[in-house]
Amino acid sequence: MVHCPVGPRANISIYHPSNQTDKMSPLSVFTIFLHGSFSSIGILENLFILGVVGFHVRRSVISIWILNLAASDLLATASLPFFTLYMARGNTWNMGTTFCRIHSSIFFLNMFVSGFLLAAISMDRCLVVLRPVWAQNHRNVQLAGRICGVIWALAVVFTIPFYVFRDTIVQPNGKIQCYYNYAQFLPTEPFDLGSLCKQRKEAFAFMKLFLSFLIPLLIIILSYVAVNIGVARRGYRRPFRFVRLVVAVVVSFVLCWAPYHFFIIMEVIAPTGHPAQRLAGQALPISATVGFLNSVLNPILYVFSCPDLCKKIRHSLGAVMESVLAEDLAELARRRSTTHSSISTTEIVLKERSSLTAFCLKGEAREKNESDANPAEN
């Protein structure tokens, strides 16, 4: 199989882990710990959100956004244990080429879906504030559902190249890496393999940067700036909770994904063997892990910041606890009733036996007295 030419310090894996030795560095151990923590928290958190919003909250536009965001985040966090296992095995992939492609594609699918959904939510809030009449007439659950369908379809289309060019590559040291193989689908005309691989690598990096980060970030910022200007012109007072939510959304999105894209671009544009490329290779594992933190923060920012949903969550938790306690109390009452019935039955039997014994004794005494009174009959 043809592979792209790589330098002696090239880092090849899903997130370019630089550790190629059997002994894990403290950074690798810390990264594995973060992956495990984010995976556990994210799975439980998003499952809880899906359960509460999906079954205990009336369908609305906001709930549609939240359900799709939680589904994407759950998909991403559910894939983390497999990569944690990959890192714990010394950065070698033993789960096959097909699952390598699927697992890697989930990471990029979540990246696109999260960015698109955050941009859609920002635009939705902008329309509600700036065009309330239009929003009242056209904003509904069906439209939000169709938009989410388009978002998922676009994310799948943009993820296809990352799936197609993913492959398992056996390294000289015997390790199997799950990484891009840009030397696939080669043109028929003469070409330079090194230049072709470099062009494809740059195209993939900038595609991720613009489509999943810069464009959604620009939409988010412009939407909230427009909302801020519109509210100020109307003389309304901006609630502190709204301002805090806006700042949290933008800051968390930037802090979670900016390091990953920054080091991806650095690794791409830096010359082979340059210190900047080595730095990017060492920083990309932890920066990709921080990117997954966005899947843990999203439910907090978009669900727990909504008072109505918080009430639903508290009500749901209260209902669950009441149900558990009611079942426990019912079981306790049943046991007490059974025990009391058993005691009562025992007492009745003992009383009946006692009465029967007394009756028999009285009969025997009466017969003896009669026998003593009529000795002739004996």
ZIVENKA-V803992 format. One record per residue. N is the residue number from 0. SS is DSSP state (H for helix, E for strand, L for the rest). PSI is psi in whole degrees, -180 to 180 (999 if undefined). D_LAST is the distance of its C-alpha to the last C-alpha in whole Angstrom. Layout:
BEGIN
n: (N | N)
ss: (SS | SS)
psi: (PSI | PSI)
d_last: (D_LAST | D_LAST)
END
This chain:
BEGIN
n: (0 | 1 | 2 | 3 | 4 | 5 | 6 | 7 | 8 | 9 | 10 | 11 | 12 | 13 | 14 | 15 | 16 | 17 | 18 | 19 | 20 | 21 | 22 | 23 | 24 | 25 | 26 | 27 | 28 | 29 | 30 | 31 | 32 | 33 | 34 | 35 | 36 | 37 | 38 | 39 | 40 | 41 | 42 | 43 | 44 | 45 | 46 | 47 | 48 | 49 | 50 | 51 | 52 | 53 | 54 | 55 | 56 | 57 | 58 | 59 | 60 | 61 | 62 | 63 | 64 | 65 | 66 | 67 | 68 | 69 | 70 | 71 | 72 | 73 | 74 | 75 | 76 | 77 | 78 | 79 | 80 | 81 | 82 | 83 | 84 | 85 | 86 | 87 | 88 | 89 | 90 | 91 | 92 | 93 | 94 | 95 | 96 | 97 | 98 | 99 | 100 | 101 | 102 | 103 | 104 | 105 | 106 | 107 | 108 | 109 | 110 | 111 | 112 | 113 | 114 | 115 | 116 | 117 | 118 | 119 | 120 | 121 | 122 | 123 | 124 | 125 | 126 | 127 | 128 | 129 | 130 | 131 | 132 | 133 | 134 | 135 | 136 | 137 | 138 | 139 | 140 | 141 | 142 | 143 | 144 | 145 | 146 | 147 | 148 | 149 | 150 | 151 | 152 | 153 | 154 | 155 | 156 | 157 | 158 | 159 | 160 | 161 | 162 | 163 | 164 | 165 | 166 | 167 | 168 | 169 | 170 | 171 | 172 | 173 | 174 | 175 | 176 | 177 | 178 | 179 | 180 | 181 | 182 | 183 | 184 | 185 | 186 | 187 | 188 | 189 | 190 | 191 | 192 | 193 | 194 | 195 | 196 | 197 | 198 | 199 | 200 | 201 | 202 | 203 | 204 | 205 | 206 | 207 | 208 | 209 | 210 | 211 | 212 | 213 | 214 | 215 | 216 | 217 | 218 | 219 | 220 | 221 | 222 | 223 | 224 | 225 | 226 | 227 | 228 | 229 | 230 | 231 | 232 | 233 | 234 | 235 | 236 | 237 | 238 | 239 | 240 | 241 | 242 | 243 | 244 | 245 | 246 | 247 | 248 | 249 | 250 | 251 | 252 | 253 | 254 | 255 | 256 | 257 | 258 | 259 | 260 | 261 | 262 | 263 | 264 | 265 | 266 | 267 | 268 | 269 | 270 | 271 | 272 | 273 | 274 | 275 | 276 | 277 | 278 | 279 | 280 | 281 | 282 | 283 | 284 | 285 | 286 | 287 | 288 | 289 | 290 | 291 | 292 | 293 | 294 | 295 | 296 | 297 | 298 | 299 | 300 | 301 | 302 | 303 | 304 | 305 | 306 | 307 | 308 | 309 | 310 | 311 | 312 | 313 | 314 | 315 | 316 | 317 | 318 | 319 | 320 | 321 | 322 | 323 | 324 | 325 | 326 | 327 | 328 | 329 | 330 | 331 | 332 | 333 | 334 | 335 | 336 | 337 | 338 | 339 | 340 | 341 | 342 | 343 | 344 | 345 | 346 | 347 | 348 | 349 | 350 | 351 | 352 | 353 | 354 | 355 | 356 | 357 | 358 | 359 | 360 | 361 | 362 | 363 | 364 | 365 | 366 | 367 | 368 | 369 | 370 | 371 | 372 | 373 | 374 | 375 | 376 | 377)
ss: (L | L | L | L | L | L | L | L | L | L | L | L | L | L | L | L | L | L | L | L | L | L | L | L | L | H | H | H | H | H | H | H | H | H | H | H | H | H | H | H | H | H | H | H | H | H | H | H | H | H | H | H | H | H | H | H | L | L | L | L | H | H | H | H | H | H | H | H | H | H | H | H | H | H | H | H | H | H | H | H | H | H | H | H | H | H | H | H | L | L | L | L | L | L | L | L | H | H | H | H | H | H | H | H | H | H | H | H | H | H | H | H | H | H | H | H | H | H | H | H | H | H | H | H | H | H | H | H | H | H | L | H | H | H | H | H | H | H | L | L | H | H | H | H | H | H | H | H | H | H | H | H | H | H | H | H | H | H | H | H | H | H | H | H | L | E | E | E | E | E | L | L | L | L | L | E | E | E | E | E | L | L | L | L | L | L | L | L | L | L | L | L | H | H | H | H | H | H | H | H | H | H | H | H | H | H | H | H | H | H | H | H | H | H | H | H | H | H | H | H | H | H | H | H | H | H | H | H | H | H | H | H | H | L | L | L | L | L | L | H | H | H | H | H | H | H | H | H | H | H | H | H | H | H | H | H | H | H | H | H | H | H | H | H | H | H | H | H | H | L | L | L | L | L | H | H | H | H | H | H | H | H | H | H | H | H | H | H | H | H | H | H | H | H | H | H | H | H | H | H | H | H | L | L | L | L | H | H | H | H | H | H | H | H | H | H | H | H | H | H | H | H | H | H | H | H | H | H | H | H | H | H | H | H | H | H | H | H | H | H | H | H | H | H | H | H | H | H | H | H | H | H | H | H | H | H | H | H | H | H | H | H | H | H | H | H | H | H | H | H | H | H | H | L | H | H | H | L)
psi: (139 | 135 | 158 | 145 | 135 | 154 | 172 | -22 | 17 | 139 | 121 | 112 | -176 | -38 | 22 | 45 | 133 | -11 | 112 | 13 | 166 | -28 | 123 | 140 | 163 | -34 | -40 | -41 | -43 | -39 | -42 | -41 | -42 | -42 | -46 | -41 | -49 | -37 | -49 | -49 | -46 | -42 | -49 | -43 | -48 | -33 | -42 | -43 | -44 | -40 | -45 | -52 | -35 | -30 | -14 | 2 | 134 | 140 | 128 | 174 | -44 | -42 | -32 | -45 | -47 | -40 | -44 | -39 | -42 | -37 | -43 | -43 | -37 | -40 | -42 | -47 | -29 | -22 | -13 | -39 | -33 | -39 | -31 | -41 | -40 | -44 | -39 | -26 | 11 | 32 | 45 | 136 | 120 | 21 | 17 | 160 | -42 | -47 | -28 | -46 | -43 | -47 | -44 | -38 | -32 | -40 | -47 | -33 | -45 | -37 | -46 | -47 | -44 | -47 | -45 | -42 | -41 | -38 | -40 | -40 | -41 | -43 | -37 | -45 | -34 | -45 | -38 | -38 | -44 | -30 | 66 | -35 | -47 | -43 | -37 | -34 | -30 | -20 | 113 | 176 | -39 | -43 | -43 | -39 | -41 | -39 | -42 | -37 | -42 | -40 | -47 | -39 | -45 | -41 | -39 | -42 | -44 | -21 | -21 | -47 | -36 | -30 | -45 | -41 | 10 | 146 | 163 | 129 | 125 | 124 | 163 | -28 | 4 | -9 | 148 | 121 | 142 | 103 | -180 | 144 | 90 | -8 | 30 | 157 | 55 | 147 | 159 | -30 | 162 | 143 | 163 | 118 | -41 | -43 | -39 | -45 | -40 | -41 | -44 | -38 | -43 | -40 | -43 | -42 | -46 | -28 | -47 | -42 | -48 | -47 | -38 | -10 | -63 | -48 | -49 | -39 | -41 | -42 | -43 | -48 | -47 | -37 | -47 | -28 | -43 | -41 | -44 | -43 | -43 | -42 | -39 | -39 | -35 | -4 | 15 | 150 | 126 | 122 | 145 | -35 | -38 | -46 | -43 | -39 | -42 | -48 | -42 | -40 | -51 | -46 | -45 | -40 | -43 | -48 | -32 | -38 | -22 | -45 | -41 | -50 | -35 | -48 | -29 | -47 | -40 | -42 | -30 | -46 | -18 | 142 | 153 | 129 | -1 | 147 | -32 | -37 | -39 | -39 | -42 | -40 | -34 | -30 | -20 | -38 | -47 | -34 | -35 | -36 | -41 | -33 | -37 | -22 | -27 | -32 | -23 | -33 | -29 | -48 | -34 | -43 | -40 | -12 | -55 | -12 | -9 | 116 | -40 | -42 | -35 | -40 | -41 | -41 | -46 | -40 | -42 | -44 | -41 | -39 | -40 | -46 | -41 | -40 | -45 | -46 | -39 | -43 | -40 | -44 | -38 | -42 | -41 | -43 | -39 | -43 | -42 | -41 | -41 | -44 | -44 | -40 | -39 | -42 | -43 | -42 | -41 | -43 | -42 | -43 | -43 | -41 | -42 | -43 | -41 | -42 | -41 | -41 | -42 | -41 | -42 | -42 | -41 | -39 | -43 | -40 | -42 | -42 | -37 | -41 | -41 | -35 | -38 | -34 | -24 | 72 | -23 | -31 | -16 | 999)
d_last: (122 | 125 | 124 | 126 | 128 | 126 | 128 | 126 | 124 | 123 | 119 | 117 | 114 | 113 | 114 | 116 | 114 | 117 | 114 | 115 | 114 | 110 | 110 | 109 | 111 | 109 | 111 | 109 | 106 | 106 | 107 | 104 | 102 | 103 | 103 | 99 | 99 | 101 | 99 | 95 | 96 | 98 | 96 | 93 | 95 | 97 | 93 | 92 | 95 | 95 | 91 | 92 | 95 | 94 | 91 | 91 | 94 | 96 | 99 | 102 | 105 | 104 | 101 | 103 | 105 | 102 | 100 | 103 | 104 | 101 | 100 | 104 | 103 | 99 | 101 | 103 | 101 | 98 | 101 | 102 | 99 | 101 | 104 | 102 | 101 | 105 | 106 | 103 | 104 | 108 | 109 | 109 | 107 | 105 | 103 | 106 | 109 | 107 | 105 | 108 | 110 | 107 | 106 | 109 | 110 | 107 | 109 | 112 | 110 | 108 | 112 | 113 | 110 | 110 | 114 | 114 | 111 | 112 | 115 | 114 | 111 | 114 | 116 | 114 | 113 | 117 | 117 | 114 | 116 | 120 | 119 | 116 | 117 | 118 | 114 | 112 | 114 | 114 | 111 | 108 | 105 | 107 | 110 | 108 | 106 | 110 | 111 | 109 | 109 | 113 | 112 | 110 | 112 | 115 | 113 | 112 | 116 | 117 | 114 | 115 | 118 | 116 | 114 | 116 | 118 | 115 | 115 | 113 | 116 | 115 | 117 | 119 | 116 | 114 | 112 | 112 | 113 | 112 | 115 | 118 | 120 | 123 | 125 | 123 | 125 | 128 | 131 | 133 | 137 | 138 | 136 | 135 | 132 | 132 | 134 | 131 | 128 | 129 | 130 | 127 | 125 | 127 | 126 | 123 | 123 | 125 | 123 | 120 | 122 | 123 | 120 | 117 | 119 | 122 | 122 | 119 | 119 | 123 | 121 | 118 | 121 | 123 | 120 | 119 | 122 | 123 | 120 | 121 | 124 | 123 | 120 | 123 | 126 | 123 | 122 | 119 | 117 | 116 | 112 | 112 | 109 | 111 | 114 | 111 | 110 | 114 | 114 | 111 | 112 | 115 | 115 | 112 | 113 | 116 | 115 | 112 | 115 | 118 | 118 | 117 | 120 | 122 | 121 | 121 | 125 | 126 | 125 | 126 | 130 | 130 | 132 | 130 | 129 | 130 | 128 | 127 | 126 | 124 | 123 | 122 | 120 | 118 | 117 | 116 | 113 | 112 | 114 | 112 | 109 | 110 | 110 | 107 | 106 | 107 | 104 | 102 | 104 | 105 | 101 | 102 | 105 | 104 | 101 | 100 | 103 | 102 | 100 | 98 | 97 | 96 | 93 | 92 | 91 | 90 | 88 | 87 | 86 | 84 | 82 | 81 | 80 | 78 | 76 | 75 | 74 | 72 | 71 | 69 | 68 | 66 | 65 | 64 | 62 | 60 | 59 | 58 | 56 | 54 | 53 | 52 | 50 | 48 | 47 | 46 | 44 | 43 | 42 | 40 | 38 | 37 | 36 | 34 | 32 | 31 | 30 | 28 | 27 | 26 | 24 | 22 | 21 | 21 | 18 | 16 | 17 | 16 | 12 | 12 | 13 | 11 | 7 | 9 | 10 | 7 | 5 | 5 | 4 | 0)
END
